[in-house]
Amino acid sequence: MRLGETILKHRQARGLSQEKLAELVGVSRQAVSKWEVGDAIPDTDKLIPLARALGISVDELLGNVP
């Protein structure tokens, strides 16, 4: 699964809007949208806050789990 698909799947599973996830991570809603469609990837300093907001590990976020 691509990173953007993982973000979208877990965001929706937690009932978060793009705007709310953006607020939790400290980015714009547009950044979240770009991540989800694959037009951009999160900066490394956003990976931990993003994973926490989605309730998953960074490894799971990055697809490093079986």
Residue pairs with C-beta under 8 A, 6 or more apart in sequence:
1 9
1 63
2 38
2 63
3 35
3 38
3 41
3 42
3 61
3 62
3 63
4 35
4 36
4 37
4 38
5 36
6 56
6 60
6 61
6 63
7 21
7 32
7 35
7 36
7 50
7 54
7 61
8 36
10 54
10 55
10 56
11 18
11 21
11 32
11 36
11 54
14 53
14 54
14 55
16 24
16 53
18 29
18 32
18 33
18 36
19 29
21 32
21 50
21 53
21 54
22 28
22 29
22 31
22 32
24 49
24 52
24 53
25 32
25 42
25 46
25 49
25 50
25 53
26 46
26 49
27 42
27 46
31 40
31 42
34 40
35 41
35 42
42 50
47 58
47 61
47 62
48 58
50 61
51 57
51 58
51 60
51 61
54 61
57 65
59 65
